[in-house]
C-alpha cells in the first residue's frame, strides 16, 4: 500500500479511503470477519437477515466480526467463529478448521474474511442472533440448495456471493 492514502470519512466500523483516483472502503480499527461453513448430516446451515445496504433480506453463511468490541480487539478468529455460529444458528461446533483468508469484493472493499469449516455440530438453542439482529436460521439439504436459493431469490431475497461454491456441488 502507498503512503498516499487519504481518509475521506471514518465511522465506527468502516472507513472510506482514496489512493490516487481509486476510492475504496475498509474496516475501521483493524476489525476482521469470520465466515462459517457448517454442514451437518448433508444439510448446510444458512442465515437470513435484513441487510440495510441491500434494502432486503439476504441469505448467507453464518458470519460475524472479530474484535469488534473495544474489550476484545485481539480476539482469536476461531473463537469468534464458534461464538458467532452459536449466536446466529444455535449450533455449537466441536471443531473449527481454518480454511484461510478470502476477499469478497477486492475492487471496492479491502476487507477480508477468514473461512472456517465447523465440525461436530450440536444444536444447543434456537439461534437468531443477539440484540436486534433478528436472524432466521435455515437448515437446508445440500441436494435441495439450488431450489431453496432460487425460491428465496424469486421471493425477493438477496443471495450472498459466498454461496456460489456450494451451489456448484449440486
N, C-alpha and C positions, 0 to 999 in steps of 0.2 A: 504494500500500500504506500501511496505517496504521502508526504508530509503536508501536501497542499489540499487537505480535506477541510471543507467549510461546513460547519454545523449550521444548518438552516433553521432547525427547530428541534427542541428536545423535550419530550414528555417523560412520564414515569416509566413507560415500558418501551417506547420506540424513539428513534432519532432519525430525522431526515437530514441527509448529507449531500454535498456536491463535491465532485472531484473533476476539475476541468468543466466540461459540458455535461458530464454524467451525473444524474441525480439518482439516489437510492435510499433505502431505508434499512436501518439496523436495529437490533435490540439495544436498549439502554442498559447501563450498569453491568455489562457482561452476562446478562441473563441468557440462559440456554434453554433448549426444549428437548423433551424426551417423548418419543412416539413408541407405542407398544403394539406389537403383533401378537395377539392372543388367540391361538387356535386350540379348541378343546373338543375331542371326540368328533372330528370332521365338521365342526362349527367354528366360525370366526366371531369374535366379539367386536361389535361396532357401536359407536355412539352417534347420537343425533342431537344437535343443539343449534339454537338460533345464533347466527353469525352476523353481527352488525354490518361489516363491510359488504356482505352479500345481500343483506336485507331479507334473508330467508334462512330456514333450517339447512344444515349441511350434514351429510353422512360421512363419518370419519373413523379412522382408527383412534382408539383412546390415546390421549396425549396430554402433556402439561408442561408448565415451565419449571425449570430447575433453578433454584436460588433466587426466586422472585420476591422473597421477603428479606428485609434487611438483616433479620436474625439468622438466616440460613443461606447467605450468598455463596458459601463454599460447599453447598450440598452436593453429595455424590449423585451422579446421574442415574445409576441403577436403583438407588434408594428412592429417588424422586419418581422413577418409572413405576416401581412397585406401589408407592403411595398413590400415584395418580390412577393406576389401574383399579385399585380397590375403591378409591373415592368415586370414580366415574362409573365403573361397571358392577361393583360389588363382589368381584372375584379377587382372591388372593393368589399370588403366584409363589410357588416353591423356588423357582429359579428365574433369573433374568439374564439372558445371553445378550451381550453387547454385539450388535451386528455392524457397528461402525457409524461414521458421521456422513450425513447426506444434506444436500442443498435443494430446497423445493422450487425456488424461482430465482436463480442466480443472476439474471439480468436486471432484477429490480430490488431484490432483498438480499442482504449479506447473511441473514440468519441461516444457521444450520440446525439440524436436529440429530440426536443420537437415536438410532433404531434399536429397540430391544425386543427379543423374542421371549415371551413368557411361557414357562412350562410348569407342570404340576398345578393346574388351576383348581381352586376350590371356591365355591360360592359361599360368601360369608354375610352378605347383605344385599339390599336391593340396588345399591349404587345410586346414580343420579347426580353425583357431584356434591359440591359444598356451596353454602350460601345461596346465591341466586343463579347458579349455573343451569338448573332445570334440564338436565341431560336425560334423554331416553336411551335405554340400552337395547340393542338388537343382538340376539344370538342367532346367526344366520348359517344354515347348512352351506358349506362350500359349493356343493352341487347346485344350489339354488341362488348363489350370489348374483349371477348375471340377471336373473329375473327380478330379484329384490332391488338391485340398483336401478334397473330400467323402470320398474314400477314407481320407486321413490322419485326418480327423475321426472316421470310423467306427472306426478303429483306436485311437482314444483321444488323439490329439494335440490340443493347443490350437492355435488359429489366431489370429495377431496381427491386430488390427483394421486395420492398415495395408494388408492385402491386399484390403480391400473394393473399392477403386477398380479394382484390376487385375481382380477378378472381374467387374466391370461391363463390361469390354471384350469379354467372350466372348459 
